[in-house]
Amino acid sequence: MLFDLLLVFYFLGTLLGLWLVFNKAGIAPWKSLIPIYNIILWIKLCGKDWKWYIYFLIPAVNVFTFLLLVVETCKCYRRYGFVEQTFAVIFPWIYLPCIGFSKKLNYTHPNDLPEHKIGQVRDWLDAIVFALVAAVIIRGNIVEFYNIPSSSMEKSLLTGDYLMVSKMAYGPRASMVPLSFPLVHNVMPLSGGQTESYLDWIRLPYHRYLGCGQVERFDAVVFNYPEGDTVCTAPQYQSNVSYHQLVRMYGRDYIMSHPEEFGKVVVRPVAKKENFIKRCIGMPGEILQIKNSSVFINGKQIENPQNLQLSYQVWFKPGSNPQSIFETLGMSQEDMGYSLSTIEQDIEHQNYKAVVYLTSDRMSVLKANPMVDSLASNYPDVNIHFVQGGFELVTDTLVLYPHSDAYSAWTVDNYGPIFIPAKGQGFELTLENLPLYRRMIVDYEGNSLEVKDGRIYINGKETHSYTPKMDYYWMMGDNRHNSADSRYWGFVPEDHIVGKASRVVFSKDPDSGHIRWNRCFKKASSLN
């Protein structure tokens, strides 16, 4: 409600300011209420030419244009002070009505204004403040750029892709941590990841403004890493291995007593968790199950993404060169390095076995290679554990969500069934399914939870059911055996959703250093 009121005040205050400014300039004030026409008149009032009309039609650029008109309006009333113009840019909904109500300020057409010179320092200050305010507005509400750092989404989105992430697709999320260094995510540059870029003295509730649509199945979604609320700041950990996984491995006391190994332990608010990108596979209110790496929703198998990758066991003939064969497939260094590290020699038959991540098309090409003896799907009966620099198969049942021995039969390829919580849709809560929903109830929705004498108490009251306050989603990478996704850390709450990957604006192969021109400016959805 608070954020909606602020938005209403912003628009009404700006319209009121234009009404008063138009009136002072001799323009019928009612014209300020006519969309598009009021912008045309405002541009003329500030003495600008036809190009400004075009600027207002370009997304993101129109934000800069709007703020520039506010500054130009200040000049029409002979208000040149740096502090005053900065205030006008940040709070136009307050400033425009103020100059409109002022009896001391009168409008002067730009052609009649006396020449006003400003120094070089002031010129730079104006440019910096203006660009900073506009960039913060655009990044927070319209679009942000994101780099694909790993191969978890290959071969749909590649390592080295730079994506345009639309905040408008699902609606911009209001700032929950307003005391933040602008244009920086969670740590300050040049601090080695050790200095947080925000102060959490003020934390505002989650609110999302109206957007162009809702999250849909198979969208490539950028979101805050759900298990990233607490972080060990040592470079080898952070988002690579979550604090919660480290606690399961070493124990909380050991981590706290060894800061030289794990770094500081930092608790981060939702909006300052690390950004991840995965594909939305499960929607709120659905029952998801994975059987032999195929996903079933409400009992029906869904279509796999076009460029889905799975792991395969490949046996190479004696005298073959696996690395050369991998290179002809165009495998990334990350996947190739993992494959080469898994090569085992069969002494008796003098051949080699490797585990390789492949799309169905590349699997067919590799299978047809004369140096390949045989190839088979690799469905591990144990779980995949993330380690520094790669992955390994382990028998630890606590690797997968919900990290409970009660679900020890679940693996990366045979998982569930699991109900994905939906806002307002209550479900039965039992001791058996409590491990699946404890984190949602306590950490995401802020309740207290206790189990006494075999009974569940939420906020001090015994309960047999729970009704979620938010929608939740199930996210998975397209590189199914090389992706840290919902199978490892569970549901993604709606307040963690950042935006939708809309377009690849630039792509550079991190192995060769070459620009992938064929991917530049392609829609992310067309690469699925």
Disulfide bonds with the S-S distance in Angstrom:
none
